[in-house]
Amino acid sequence: MMVFRKRGGGLEIKMAPIGLVAFLVFLALGSASAVPAVMGGGPYNSGHRHLIERRLDNLKASLAAVPSSSPGSSPKGSTEASNARVYHVTSYGADPTGSTDSTDAINKAISDAFKAPSDRTLMAGIADLGGAEVHLDGGTYLINSPLTLPSSGGGNFRITGGSLRASDDFPTDRYLIELNSDSSSSSFLYEYITLKDLLLDSNYRGGGIAVVNSLRTTIDNCYIAHFMSDGIKVQGGHETYIRNCFLGQHITTGHDPVERNFTGTGINLMGPDNAVTDTVIFSAATGIMVTGQANTISGVHCYNKATGFGGVGIHLKTPGLIQTRIINCYMDYTSIVSEDPVLLHISGCYFLADANVVLRSVKGVIKAVNIVDNIFSGQGGGVDIVQLDESAGKFTTVDQVIVQGNVAQGMVVKSTSAISSIEGNGTTTWTVDFSSMLLFPDRIGHVQYSFHADSSFPSHALRNTTGNQVTIVSDIPVSAKVHVAVDQNGG
């Protein structure tokens, strides 16, 4: 028996259970009654018939145990739309064409999503929202004030899938999306918030995203443009991860005629323990500004305002306590600047067109710094791959500074260690000049040398290291070759 049932405006064809039972019974009985005609009435036929009858009884019993379904019943495991934890902003009246303001509608969807489905929590006092999602439904929405999360707090929540554009009267000191927990409080309101697959156009008004005093926030696959302050600001909090993002004040692929006028900062890290990975900052005055500690930056491509025009790719502005790792980044016409660096690691990076590392003295402290295994490509103008900026005073506290293993073309290689040789014929003095190789101007800490005389056995000694020049003298004139190795790591 076939039953036609209406569901969601369409027709569905189903085999009714009673029809299925009758059909199977007919087949089984038909098979049982056909046996005597084929096999005869012997013992084999009788036993086989009883076996079929027992199987038929088991089949009828199992079918009788299956509950019948009515045309109006829902499939097992289905969830009513009213119970879903996905909130579509268009259902709240948001305009996906971007013609009218959608701020209130989207904020109402966010507010409803923050109604926790249970009493579960993440960190103490932060309600677990169960993975609630606000979907922008692939639309472009005009907003005239920030999208904000409720002050009641919450976590395990995401906003995804659309574009936001600031209106012409959007406040210039705000951000399109604000996770604005009170930065003066020691408690946190938000945890595990995800902003994903979003395009944010700040319309040359304010900024893109502000994450303030929040825990474990993820900003993933976002494109943020036309900001005037920061594309992304992270203030306080803990463990914000920014990945697979694109940020630029102006939408350009380089050589922009107004590049000299770029302002703003792509990413402003004002807190500890954050990570920026696989991200591009293509226009701004500063690519990444770091004023917090213990951050990781990897796989980042900075070609914002060129250093030659006053721009900076990555600016570490935390004198005396950097605690930052910069790994496998591409500094494209933009340099890394670090003030009084302490605990800084830069490796595996590529610097193009005279981009370099600038170590800036503020209070004269530089300690525990590794700048190793990087590649530099210059334009032949004599730019040092690592440069000291001592305009505010010399570095006076230098300890464990290792700059070595870097390679360059068209730039001057600087290092904290060097090896060189010199030959002399019938002389008593051998001077090896390391001033063009060493990073610090007059700070040789350790010297090793070997003295190879042709035939005599003179006495010899190290006499001087002033001005990064190493002088070896012998007591008698002799023909000899001197090999010298120096370093400034702890000098």
C-alpha positions in Angstrom: 0.0 0.0 0.0 1.4 3.4 -0.9 0.5 6.5 1.1 1.0 10.1 -0.1 1.8 12.6 2.6 2.2 16.4 2.4 5.3 17.8 4.0 6.8 21.3 3.6 4.7 22.0 0.6 5.7 18.8 -1.3 4.5 15.2 -1.6 6.2 12.2 -0.1 5.6 8.6 -1.1 5.8 6.0 1.8 5.1 2.3 2.1 2.6 2.0 5.0 3.6 -0.6 7.6 0.4 -2.6 7.2 1.0 -2.9 3.5 4.5 -4.0 4.0 3.5 -6.7 6.5 0.8 -8.0 4.2 3.3 -8.1 1.3 5.8 -10.0 3.3 3.2 -12.4 4.7 2.0 -13.1 1.1 5.6 -13.9 0.0 6.3 -16.1 3.0 3.0 -18.1 2.7 3.4 -18.3 -1.0 6.8 -19.8 -0.5 5.6 -22.2 2.1 2.7 -23.5 0.0 4.8 -23.9 -3.0 7.2 -26.3 -1.4 5.0 -29.5 -1.6 4.4 -28.9 -5.3 8.1 -28.8 -5.9 9.6 -31.2 -3.4 6.8 -33.6 -2.6 5.4 -34.6 0.8 8.5 -36.3 2.3 10.2 -35.6 5.7 12.4 -33.0 4.2 9.4 -31.0 2.9 7.6 -31.1 6.3 10.7 -29.9 8.2 11.4 -27.2 5.7 7.7 -26.0 5.9 7.9 -25.8 9.7 11.1 -23.7 9.4 9.5 -21.2 7.1 6.4 -20.9 9.4 8.6 -20.2 12.4 10.5 -17.5 10.4 7.2 -16.0 9.4 6.0 -15.9 13.0 9.2 -14.1 14.0 8.9 -11.6 11.2 5.3 -10.7 12.1 6.3 -10.3 15.8 9.2 -8.0 14.9 7.0 -5.8 12.6 4.3 -5.6 15.3 6.9 -4.1 17.7 7.7 -1.2 15.4 5.5 1.9 16.2 3.5 3.2 13.3 4.1 6.7 12.2 1.4 9.2 11.4 1.6 11.6 8.5 2.1 14.5 11.0 4.9 13.0 13.1 8.5 14.4 13.0 11.5 12.2 12.1 13.4 10.9 15.1 16.1 13.3 16.2 14.7 16.4 14.5 14.7 19.8 16.3 12.0 22.4 16.0 13.3 25.7 14.6 12.1 27.5 17.7 14.6 25.5 19.8 17.6 26.1 17.5 20.6 28.1 18.8 21.1 29.8 15.4 19.8 33.3 15.1 19.4 34.7 11.6 19.5 38.5 11.6 17.2 38.8 8.6 14.5 37.2 10.9 14.9 40.2 13.1 14.4 42.7 10.3 18.0 43.4 9.4 18.3 44.7 5.8 20.8 42.5 3.9 21.0 45.0 1.0 22.7 47.6 3.2 20.1 50.3 2.3 18.8 50.9 5.8 20.2 50.8 9.3 20.3 47.3 10.8 22.0 48.0 14.1 19.0 47.4 16.4 18.0 44.2 14.6 21.4 42.6 14.8 21.9 43.7 18.4 18.5 42.1 19.2 19.7 38.8 17.6 22.9 39.0 19.7 20.9 39.7 22.8 18.6 36.7 22.3 21.6 34.5 21.6 23.0 35.4 25.0 20.1 33.8 26.8 21.9 30.8 28.2 20.1 27.5 27.6 21.3 26.0 30.9 23.2 26.9 34.1 26.5 25.6 32.7 29.4 28.0 32.9 32.9 28.3 31.4 35.1 30.5 33.7 33.3 31.3 36.9 30.5 33.8 36.2 30.6 33.3 32.4 27.5 31.5 31.1 28.0 28.7 28.5 25.7 29.8 25.6 26.0 26.3 24.1 27.5 27.3 20.8 24.9 29.9 19.9 25.4 31.5 16.5 24.3 34.8 15.0 24.2 34.4 11.2 24.4 37.4 8.9 23.0 35.3 6.1 25.5 36.5 3.5 24.1 40.0 3.5 25.7 43.5 3.7 24.4 45.5 6.6 24.6 49.2 7.3 25.2 50.1 11.0 25.3 53.5 12.6 26.6 52.4 16.0 28.7 49.5 17.3 27.4 45.9 17.6 27.9 45.1 21.3 27.6 42.0 23.4 25.3 42.1 26.5 26.9 43.2 29.7 25.5 40.0 31.4 28.4 38.2 29.7 28.7 34.8 28.2 30.8 32.5 26.1 30.8 29.7 23.5 29.2 32.0 20.9 29.9 33.2 17.3 29.0 35.8 14.7 29.5 34.7 11.2 28.8 34.9 7.5 28.3 38.4 6.1 29.5 42.1 5.8 29.1 45.1 8.0 29.5 48.7 6.8 29.7 51.8 9.0 27.3 54.6 8.1 28.4 58.1 7.4 27.5 59.1 11.0 29.2 56.2 12.7 31.1 57.5 15.8 34.8 57.9 14.9 36.0 56.7 18.3 34.2 53.3 18.3 34.5 49.9 16.5 32.0 48.1 14.4 32.1 45.1 16.8 32.9 45.6 20.4 33.6 42.9 23.0 33.9 45.6 25.6 34.3 44.0 29.0 35.3 46.6 31.7 39.1 46.9 31.3 39.3 48.3 34.9 37.8 45.1 36.4 39.8 42.0 37.3 36.9 39.8 36.2 36.1 38.7 32.7 32.7 38.8 31.0 33.4 37.0 27.7 35.1 33.7 26.9 35.4 31.7 23.7 33.8 34.2 21.4 34.4 33.6 17.6 34.1 36.2 14.9 34.4 34.3 11.6 34.0 34.9 7.8 33.2 38.6 8.1 34.0 41.6 6.0 34.1 44.9 8.0 34.1 48.2 6.3 34.8 51.1 8.7 34.0 53.7 6.1 37.0 55.8 7.2 35.2 56.4 10.5 36.3 54.3 13.5 37.9 50.9 13.9 37.0 47.3 13.0 37.0 45.0 16.1 37.7 45.8 19.7 38.4 42.9 22.1 38.7 44.3 25.7 39.4 42.2 28.7 38.1 39.0 27.2 39.3 35.4 27.3 40.1 33.1 24.4 38.7 35.1 21.5 39.1 33.9 17.9 39.0 36.3 14.9 39.2 34.1 11.9 39.0 34.7 8.1 38.0 38.4 8.5 38.6 41.2 6.0 38.8 44.6 7.7 39.2 47.8 5.6 38.8 51.6 5.7 39.6 51.9 9.4 41.0 55.1 10.8 42.2 53.9 14.3 42.8 50.2 14.5 41.7 47.3 12.3 41.7 45.1 15.4 42.4 46.2 19.0 43.1 43.7 21.7 43.3 45.3 25.1 43.9 43.3 28.3 42.3 39.9 28.5 44.1 36.7 27.5 44.7 34.6 24.5 43.1 36.3 21.5 43.9 34.5 18.3 43.9 36.4 15.0 44.3 34.2 12.0 43.8 34.1 8.2 42.8 37.7 8.1 43.3 40.7 5.7 43.6 44.3 7.0 44.1 47.5 5.2 43.1 51.1 5.6 42.9 51.4 1.8 42.2 48.5 -0.5 45.4 48.2 -2.5 47.9 45.7 -3.7 50.9 48.1 -3.2 52.3 51.2 -4.9 49.3 53.2 -3.9 49.7 56.9 -4.8 48.5 57.9 -1.3 50.8 55.4 0.5 52.7 58.2 2.2 49.4 59.4 3.8 48.4 56.0 5.3 47.5 56.3 9.0 46.1 53.9 11.7 47.3 50.5 12.9 46.3 47.2 11.4 46.5 45.2 14.7 47.0 46.7 18.1 48.0 44.2 20.7 47.7 45.8 24.1 47.5 42.5 26.1 49.5 39.3 26.8 49.6 35.8 25.4 48.0 36.5 22.0 48.8 35.1 18.6 48.6 36.6 15.1 49.1 33.9 12.3 48.8 33.8 8.5 47.6 37.3 8.2 48.2 40.2 5.8 48.3 43.9 6.6 48.3 45.7 3.3 47.9 49.3 4.2 48.2 51.3 7.5 50.9 53.4 9.1 51.8 50.5 11.4 51.1 46.9 10.6 51.2 45.4 14.1 51.7 47.5 17.3 52.7 45.4 20.3 52.5 46.9 23.8 51.7 43.6 25.6 54.0 40.8 26.5 54.4 37.1 25.5 52.8 37.4 22.0 53.5 35.3 19.0 53.5 36.6 15.4 54.0 34.0 12.6 53.3 33.8 8.9 52.4 37.5 8.7 52.9 39.5 5.5 53.3 43.3 6.1 53.3 45.6 3.1 51.6 48.6 4.7 53.3 52.0 4.6 56.9 51.5 3.5 59.5 52.2 6.1 61.1 54.6 3.7 58.0 56.7 4.0 57.9 56.5 7.8 55.9 53.3 8.2 56.6 50.3 10.4 55.7 46.7 9.8 55.9 45.4 13.4 56.5 47.8 16.3 57.4 46.3 19.6 56.8 49.2 22.0 57.3 47.6 25.4 60.7 48.7 26.6 62.4 46.2 28.9 59.9 43.3 28.6 59.2 42.3 25.0 58.8 38.5 25.4 57.7 38.2 21.8 58.5 35.7 19.0 58.3 36.7 15.3 58.6 33.7 13.1 58.4 33.0 9.3 57.1 36.5 8.5 57.4 38.5 5.3 58.4 42.1 5.9 57.7 43.7 2.5 59.3 47.2 2.4 58.5 47.4 6.2 60.8 47.0 9.1 60.6 45.5 12.6 61.3 48.1 15.3 61.9 47.0 18.9 62.5 49.3 21.9 64.8 48.1 24.6 64.2 44.5 23.6 64.3 41.8 26.3 63.4 38.3 25.5 62.9 38.7 21.7 63.2 36.1 19.0 63.1 36.8 15.3 63.8 33.9 12.9 62.9 32.5 9.5 61.7 35.8 8.2 62.2 37.4 4.7 62.9 41.2 4.5 62.5 42.8 1.1 63.8 46.1 -0.3 66.0 47.3 2.6 63.4 46.3 5.2 65.4 45.4 8.4 65.4 45.1 12.2 65.9 48.3 14.2 66.8 47.9 17.9 66.0 51.2 19.5 67.5 52.3 22.8 65.2 53.9 25.3 66.9 53.2 28.7 69.9 51.5 27.1 68.8 47.9 27.9 69.1 44.9 25.5 69.1 41.4 26.8 68.3 37.8 25.7 67.7 38.6 22.0 67.9 36.1 19.1 67.9 37.4 15.5 68.9 34.3 13.5 68.5 32.6 10.2 66.7 35.4 8.3 67.0 36.4 4.7 67.5 40.1 3.6 67.2 41.5 0.1 68.2 45.1 -0.4 68.7 47.7 -3.1 72.4 48.3 -2.7 72.2 51.4 -0.6 74.4 50.2 2.3 71.5 49.6 4.7 72.4 47.4 7.7 70.2 44.2 8.1 70.1 44.9 11.9 70.5 48.5 12.9 71.0 50.2 16.3 69.0 53.3 17.0 70.9 55.0 19.8 69.6 58.5 19.2 68.2 58.6 22.8 71.3 57.1 24.4 73.6 54.2 23.9 72.9 50.6 24.9 74.7 50.2 28.2 73.3 46.9 29.4 74.0 44.3 26.9 73.6 40.6 27.6 72.9 37.4 25.6 72.4 39.2 22.3 72.8 36.8 19.4 72.6 38.1 15.8 74.0 35.5 13.4 73.3 33.0 10.7 71.5 35.7 8.6 72.2 36.1 4.8 71.7 39.1 2.6 72.1 40.6 -0.9 72.3 44.3 -1.5 72.5 45.0 2.3 75.3 45.1 4.9 75.3 42.0 7.1 75.7 42.8 10.8 76.4 40.2 13.5 77.4 39.7 17.1 80.0 37.2 16.1 82.6 37.2 13.3 85.7 35.3 12.0 88.5 36.8 9.9 92.2 36.2 9.1 95.3 38.3 8.2 98.8 37.5 7.0 102.0 39.4 7.8 105.5 39.0 6.4 108.3 40.0 8.8 106.2 42.0 11.1 105.4 42.1 14.8 101.8 43.4 14.6 98.6 41.9 13.1 95.4 43.9 13.3 92.0 42.5 12.2 89.2 45.1 11.7 85.7 43.8 12.5 84.0 47.2 12.6 82.1 46.6 9.4 80.8 43.2 10.5 79.9 43.6 14.2 76.6 45.0 15.4 77.8 47.0 18.4 80.4 49.7 17.6 82.9 48.9 20.4 81.9 45.9 22.4 84.0 42.8 21.7 83.5 40.5 24.6 85.4 37.3 23.7 88.4 36.7 21.4 89.9 33.4 20.2 92.9 33.4 17.8 95.5 31.1 16.4 99.0 32.1 15.3 100.6 30.2 12.5 104.3 31.1 12.0 106.4 29.9 9.1 109.5 28.8 10.9 110.1 30.7 14.1 108.5 30.2 17.5 107.8 33.7 18.7 105.9 34.7 21.8 102.6 36.5 21.0 99.7 38.0 22.7 96.4 39.9 22.3 97.0 43.5 22.9 93.9 45.5 21.9 90.2 45.3 20.9 89.3 49.0 20.8 86.9 50.1 18.0 86.2 46.4 17.1 89.8 46.0 15.9 91.7 43.1 17.3 95.5 43.5 17.5 97.9 40.6 18.0 101.7 41.3 18.6 104.8 39.1 18.6 108.1 39.6 20.3 110.1 39.2 17.1 109.4 40.0 13.5 108.0 36.9 11.8 106.0 35.8 8.8 102.7 34.4 10.1 99.0 34.0 9.5 96.5 34.9 12.3 93.0 33.6 12.5 90.6 35.5 14.9 87.1 34.8 16.1 85.2 37.3 18.2 81.7 37.8 19.7 79.7 40.5 21.4 77.1 38.2 23.0 77.7 39.2 26.6 80.3 42.0 26.3 
